Amino acid sequence: MELSLTQFVTVDGVCQAPGGPQEDTSGGFTHGGWSVPFGDTEFGAFIDEVFERADAFLLGRRTYEIFAGYWPKVTDPDNPVAVQLNALPKYVATATLEHADWAGTELLRGDVVAEVTALKQRPGRELQVHGSRNLAHTLLSNGLVDTLHLLTFPVLLGTGKRLFTSEVQPTGLRLTDYRVTGSGIVISTYRNAGAPQYGDYTEVATAAQ
């Protein structure tokens, strides 16, 4: 399976608590729920498309607990997010979660990199990561992300936890899809293109003379 990472970020890169005021208030964060006003029909359609490609999910503990508190209660057979999350295997990278009651959940307690590498070797389409900031950092710092869906919302917050840190492995990206919703969400899909390529603009300018 290929690993895809879907993340909501502000223009200044904050990914903390996009879905609600109480989602993550650590560090005194008071801006939770910043993505909600922009959740238009086009945004929903894109999310449905992503979930329909999943064969399994990989989540961090906090995101898992948020999902597990809501999605098992959604039984609409026409809701692709609920159908996929409730039916497919869910792997949780955690050192603290004692048990998981959501059907189809397996806790990963070993080395995250080794565990995820083994999961990716299984047959299937996509192993999907949604949110899960700390887990995302580990995956990005070890080059394990094959596809990145970056949804950039038209808001600046200034403070809050960010997706990209100095631990990210230098990686070239190839833009494979791009769309802008009516509410202004920029949805960019990137493929891992290996090591970045470098150059020198002074050499380019000299060659052009």
Backbone torsions as a table, in degrees:
resi	resn	phi	psi	omega
1	MET	NA	146.4	172.1
2	GLU	-89.7	150.0	-178.8
3	LEU	-101.3	124.5	175.6
4	SER	-114.4	142.3	-179.8
5	LEU	-120.0	122.9	177.7
6	THR	-112.5	123.6	-175.6
7	GLN	-135.3	140.9	172.2
8	PHE	-98.8	128.9	178.0
9	VAL	-136.8	154.7	170.8
10	THR	-81.5	172.7	178.7
11	VAL	-61.1	-31.8	177.9
12	ASP	-93.4	17.9	167.7
13	GLY	87.8	5.9	-180.0
14	VAL	-76.1	135.7	178.5
15	CYS	-122.8	4.6	-175.7
16	GLN	-74.2	129.4	170.1
17	ALA	50.1	56.8	178.6
18	PRO	-70.9	-23.4	-167.9
19	GLY	-97.3	-7.0	-178.6
20	GLY	176.8	156.2	-176.2
21	PRO	-59.3	-31.9	-176.2
22	GLN	-102.4	8.2	-176.4
23	GLU	-62.2	-43.7	178.8
24	ASP	-160.0	101.0	-179.0
25	THR	-101.1	9.8	-178.0
26	SER	-60.0	147.4	-177.5
27	GLY	74.5	13.1	-179.3
28	GLY	74.8	22.9	-177.2
29	PHE	-67.9	126.4	-175.8
30	THR	-119.0	12.5	-174.9
31	HIS	-109.2	17.2	-176.9
32	GLY	-57.3	139.7	-179.6
33	GLY	95.7	14.6	-174.2
34	TRP	-66.5	-20.6	-179.2
35	SER	-84.3	-22.5	-169.5
36	VAL	-58.4	-43.5	-177.9
37	PRO	-62.7	-15.2	-176.4
38	PHE	-101.7	4.1	-174.2
39	GLY	-76.0	76.8	-177.3
40	ASP	-88.9	-177.0	-176.5
41	THR	-62.3	-39.7	-179.1
42	GLU	-66.3	-38.1	175.2
43	PHE	-60.7	-48.2	179.8
44	GLY	-60.9	-39.3	179.8
45	ALA	-64.5	-39.9	178.8
46	PHE	-64.4	-44.9	179.5
47	ILE	-60.6	-41.7	177.3
48	ASP	-60.2	-42.4	179.1
49	GLU	-58.7	-44.7	-178.8
50	VAL	-62.2	-50.3	-176.2
51	PHE	-64.1	-31.3	-179.6
52	GLU	-67.2	-17.4	179.6
53	ARG	-91.1	-2.9	-174.3
54	ALA	-77.1	144.4	167.8
55	ASP	-118.2	-11.3	176.5
56	ALA	-168.0	161.4	179.8
57	PHE	-124.8	143.8	176.3
58	LEU	-124.0	120.7	-173.3
59	LEU	-133.0	152.0	169.7
60	GLY	-80.2	167.5	-175.0
61	ARG	-60.0	-48.3	-176.0
62	ARG	-62.8	-46.4	179.7
63	THR	-64.4	-40.2	178.1
64	TYR	-58.5	-45.5	-177.5
65	GLU	-65.6	-36.8	176.6
66	ILE	-64.8	-47.7	179.7
67	PHE	-62.8	-44.9	-176.1
68	ALA	-66.6	-22.8	178.4
69	GLY	-81.0	-10.9	-175.5
70	TYR	-123.8	-53.8	-167.9
71	TRP	-67.1	-31.2	177.0
72	PRO	-61.8	-20.5	179.7
73	LYS	-83.6	-11.4	-178.3
74	VAL	-94.0	112.0	-174.1
75	THR	-113.5	10.7	180.0
76	ASP	-65.9	116.8	-178.4
77	PRO	-68.9	-11.0	178.4
78	ASP	-96.3	4.4	177.6
79	ASN	-98.5	101.9	-174.4
80	PRO	-64.4	-29.8	178.9
81	VAL	-66.1	-49.2	-179.7
82	ALA	-64.3	-44.0	-178.6
83	VAL	-58.9	-47.6	-177.5
84	GLN	-67.8	-46.9	-178.3
85	LEU	-63.6	-37.6	-177.6
86	ASN	-78.3	-25.6	-174.2
87	ALA	-97.0	-30.3	-170.6
88	LEU	-93.1	160.7	177.0
89	PRO	-61.9	142.5	178.2
90	LYS	-126.9	124.0	179.5
91	TYR	-110.7	131.5	-176.7
92	VAL	-117.5	118.8	176.7
93	ALA	-84.0	110.2	-174.9
94	THR	-155.1	146.5	172.2
95	ALA	-111.9	-1.9	-173.1
96	THR	-120.8	-24.7	-178.4
97	LEU	-72.0	125.0	-175.4
98	GLU	-82.2	-38.5	-179.6
99	HIS	-154.5	163.8	-179.4
100	ALA	-137.0	122.4	-176.5
101	ASP	-91.2	-15.9	-178.4
102	TRP	-69.0	123.5	-176.8
103	ALA	-55.5	137.0	177.4
104	GLY	87.5	11.5	-177.3
105	THR	-97.7	135.2	174.7
106	GLU	-125.9	130.9	179.3
107	LEU	-88.3	132.1	177.5
108	LEU	-102.4	110.3	-175.0
109	ARG	-107.6	-7.0	-178.1
110	GLY	-87.5	-158.8	177.9
111	ASP	-64.6	120.2	-173.5
112	VAL	-60.1	-44.9	-177.7
113	VAL	-61.5	-45.5	179.6
114	ALA	-66.0	-42.2	-179.3
115	GLU	-63.4	-45.5	-178.1
116	VAL	-69.0	-39.2	176.9
117	THR	-58.3	-41.2	178.1
118	ALA	-66.8	-40.0	178.2
119	LEU	-62.6	-40.2	-178.7
120	LYS	-65.8	-21.1	179.8
121	GLN	-81.8	-8.1	178.4
122	ARG	-77.2	154.3	178.7
123	PRO	-69.4	151.2	178.7
124	GLY	143.8	-179.8	-179.1
125	ARG	-90.0	-83.3	-175.2
126	GLU	-120.9	135.4	165.1
127	LEU	-97.2	110.9	-169.4
128	GLN	-103.8	136.6	173.5
129	VAL	-113.6	128.7	177.2
130	HIS	-123.0	129.7	-177.5
131	GLY	61.6	-127.0	172.8
132	SER	56.4	58.5	-171.4
133	ARG	-54.2	-50.1	-177.6
134	ASN	-62.7	-41.8	176.3
135	LEU	-63.6	-42.1	179.0
136	ALA	-58.7	-39.8	177.3
137	HIS	-58.6	-45.2	-179.6
138	THR	-62.7	-44.2	-178.9
139	LEU	-64.6	-44.1	-179.5
140	LEU	-67.8	-34.8	-178.5
141	SER	-76.7	-10.3	179.2
142	ASN	-118.2	13.1	175.0
143	GLY	64.7	31.6	-174.8
144	LEU	-95.5	-5.8	-178.2
145	VAL	-88.8	121.4	178.3
146	ASP	-89.2	-39.9	-179.5
147	THR	-131.7	133.3	178.6
148	LEU	-118.2	118.2	172.5
149	HIS	-98.5	109.5	-177.2
150	LEU	-109.1	113.2	179.6
151	LEU	-103.6	108.9	-175.7
152	THR	-100.4	118.8	-176.3
153	PHE	-94.7	142.8	-174.3
154	PRO	-78.3	70.9	179.0
155	VAL	-153.0	145.7	174.7
156	LEU	-114.3	134.3	-178.7
157	LEU	-117.0	-28.0	178.7
158	GLY	82.8	-45.2	-179.9
159	THR	-120.9	161.8	178.8
160	GLY	125.2	163.5	179.9
161	LYS	-70.7	142.4	-176.2
162	ARG	-113.8	153.7	-177.9
163	LEU	-73.2	-47.4	-173.6
164	PHE	-98.7	127.0	179.5
165	THR	-126.2	-179.6	179.8
166	SER	-68.0	-10.5	179.9
167	GLU	-82.2	-11.2	-178.6
168	VAL	-61.9	135.1	177.6
169	GLN	-72.8	129.9	177.2
170	PRO	-54.6	123.5	-172.8
171	THR	-144.5	132.1	171.8
172	GLY	-79.5	144.8	-179.5
173	LEU	-124.9	145.3	176.5
174	ARG	-117.5	120.0	-179.7
175	LEU	-71.9	121.7	-178.0
176	THR	-112.9	-17.1	177.9
177	ASP	-155.9	148.3	-177.3
178	TYR	-155.1	130.1	176.6
179	ARG	-152.1	157.1	177.7
180	VAL	-125.6	126.3	-179.5
181	THR	-80.0	166.8	-179.9
182	GLY	-61.0	-28.0	179.7
183	SER	-85.0	-5.1	175.7
184	GLY	101.7	10.0	175.6
185	ILE	-75.5	125.9	175.8
186	VAL	-93.6	116.4	-177.8
187	ILE	-106.7	112.4	-178.1
188	SER	-118.3	131.4	176.6
189	THR	-113.2	126.9	-177.2
190	TYR	-121.6	145.8	171.5
191	ARG	-106.3	142.4	175.2
192	ASN	-63.4	123.0	-177.5
193	ALA	-112.0	18.0	177.7
194	GLY	83.9	-156.2	-177.1
195	ALA	-65.9	144.6	177.8
196	PRO	-63.2	152.8	173.4
197	GLN	-101.9	145.9	-176.0
198	TYR	-125.9	159.8	179.0
199	GLY	-154.9	-168.5	-177.5
200	ASP	-144.4	115.0	-176.9
201	TYR	-65.4	-25.0	177.6
202	THR	-66.9	-35.0	176.7
203	GLU	-69.2	-37.6	178.3
204	VAL	-64.6	-43.2	-179.8
205	ALA	-65.8	-37.8	178.8
206	THR	-65.5	-41.4	-178.9
207	ALA	-66.6	-27.3	-177.5
208	ALA	-80.4	-14.7	-178.4
209	GLN	-75.6	NA	NA
